Amino acid sequence: MGSIFIIQGILIYIYAFDHNPPHIHVRSGTDNFSITIQDRVIEGKARSKTVKIINDFIDEHEAELMEPMEQRVQNETCFNFAEH
């Protein structure tokens, strides 16, 4: 299940087991896009005002946003290690 943040009416979804690179999904009005957490590459439709808000949010919460992704990598490593 994904985590959801809501800031200024903007929905931010994070799925820990989503594909790489680590990114978040954003929905607000006509905006519907994903943005990578570290490089800030955007896929989809995004207004500059929304992107600014999201970039500020990522700046403040990057460690928190990366935590589920890092746990996933650790769990996959343990799982693969136990398989062999």
C-alpha beads as a LAMMPS data file, in Angstrom:
LAMMPS data file: protein, C-alpha beads

84 atoms
83 bonds

1 atom types
1 bond types

-500.0 500.0 xlo xhi
-500.0 500.0 ylo yhi
-500.0 500.0 zlo zhi

Masses

1 110.0

Atoms # bond

1 1 1 0.000 0.000 0.000
2 1 1 1.258 3.450 -0.823
3 1 1 1.793 6.369 1.498
4 1 1 -0.187 9.531 0.892
5 1 1 0.700 13.089 1.749
6 1 1 -1.608 16.027 1.081
7 1 1 -0.201 19.535 0.881
8 1 1 -2.150 22.532 -0.353
9 1 1 -4.679 20.222 -2.012
10 1 1 -1.954 18.286 -3.843
11 1 1 -1.958 14.497 -3.411
12 1 1 1.443 12.796 -3.208
13 1 1 1.620 9.013 -3.480
14 1 1 4.647 6.882 -2.647
15 1 1 4.804 3.175 -3.423
16 1 1 7.737 1.470 -1.696
17 1 1 7.794 -1.442 -4.145
18 1 1 7.538 0.732 -7.263
19 1 1 10.203 0.605 -9.987
20 1 1 13.454 2.562 -9.901
21 1 1 14.511 5.335 -9.841
22 1 1 12.860 6.368 -6.559
23 1 1 10.011 8.752 -7.351
24 1 1 6.679 10.060 -6.144
25 1 1 3.346 10.355 -7.941
26 1 1 1.512 13.682 -7.828
27 1 1 -2.119 14.621 -8.568
28 1 1 -3.664 18.054 -8.350
29 1 1 -6.425 19.404 -10.575
30 1 1 -5.193 18.831 -14.118
31 1 1 -1.672 17.891 -12.945
32 1 1 -0.842 14.199 -13.001
33 1 1 2.859 13.407 -12.971
34 1 1 5.701 11.578 -11.309
35 1 1 8.972 13.155 -10.229
36 1 1 12.193 11.429 -9.240
37 1 1 13.268 12.228 -5.710
38 1 1 16.955 12.771 -6.354
39 1 1 17.197 14.105 -9.933
40 1 1 13.740 15.758 -10.110
41 1 1 12.944 14.351 -13.557
42 1 1 9.248 14.845 -14.345
43 1 1 7.017 12.537 -16.395
44 1 1 3.507 13.697 -17.166
45 1 1 1.614 16.980 -17.065
46 1 1 2.702 19.476 -14.421
47 1 1 2.207 23.191 -13.854
48 1 1 5.253 25.121 -12.665
49 1 1 3.454 26.247 -9.478
50 1 1 2.786 22.616 -8.491
51 1 1 6.350 21.581 -9.343
52 1 1 7.704 24.356 -7.088
53 1 1 5.543 23.173 -4.178
54 1 1 6.595 19.560 -4.738
55 1 1 10.292 20.450 -5.026
56 1 1 10.065 22.348 -1.730
57 1 1 8.315 19.338 -0.174
58 1 1 11.018 16.953 -1.442
59 1 1 13.757 19.290 -0.139
60 1 1 12.203 19.187 3.343
61 1 1 11.381 15.461 3.411
62 1 1 13.920 13.719 1.149
63 1 1 15.244 11.372 3.857
64 1 1 11.698 10.446 4.883
65 1 1 10.703 9.838 1.252
66 1 1 13.751 7.666 0.585
67 1 1 13.271 5.508 3.688
68 1 1 10.673 3.095 2.197
69 1 1 12.827 2.755 -0.940
70 1 1 15.939 1.953 1.088
71 1 1 14.046 -0.591 3.197
72 1 1 12.851 -2.252 0.004
73 1 1 16.430 -2.609 -1.233
74 1 1 17.520 -4.075 2.112
75 1 1 14.620 -6.551 2.102
76 1 1 15.337 -7.591 -1.488
77 1 1 18.997 -8.111 -0.622
78 1 1 18.068 -10.249 2.388
79 1 1 15.519 -12.187 0.354
80 1 1 17.930 -12.856 -2.498
81 1 1 20.654 -13.765 -0.037
82 1 1 18.394 -16.265 1.729
83 1 1 17.378 -17.854 -1.579
84 1 1 20.888 -19.033 -2.398

Bonds

1 1 1 2
2 1 2 3
3 1 3 4
4 1 4 5
5 1 5 6
6 1 6 7
7 1 7 8
8 1 8 9
9 1 9 10
10 1 10 11
11 1 11 12
12 1 12 13
13 1 13 14
14 1 14 15
15 1 15 16
16 1 16 17
17 1 17 18
18 1 18 19
19 1 19 20
20 1 20 21
21 1 21 22
22 1 22 23
23 1 23 24
24 1 24 25
25 1 25 26
26 1 26 27
27 1 27 28
28 1 28 29
29 1 29 30
30 1 30 31
31 1 31 32
32 1 32 33
33 1 33 34
34 1 34 35
35 1 35 36
36 1 36 37
37 1 37 38
38 1 38 39
39 1 39 40
40 1 40 41
41 1 41 42
42 1 42 43
43 1 43 44
44 1 44 45
45 1 45 46
46 1 46 47
47 1 47 48
48 1 48 49
49 1 49 50
50 1 50 51
51 1 51 52
52 1 52 53
53 1 53 54
54 1 54 55
55 1 55 56
56 1 56 57
57 1 57 58
58 1 58 59
59 1 59 60
60 1 60 61
61 1 61 62
62 1 62 63
63 1 63 64
64 1 64 65
65 1 65 66
66 1 66 67
67 1 67 68
68 1 68 69
69 1 69 70
70 1 70 71
71 1 71 72
72 1 72 73
73 1 73 74
74 1 74 75
75 1 75 76
76 1 76 77
77 1 77 78
78 1 78 79
79 1 79 80
80 1 80 81
81 1 81 82
82 1 82 83
83 1 83 84
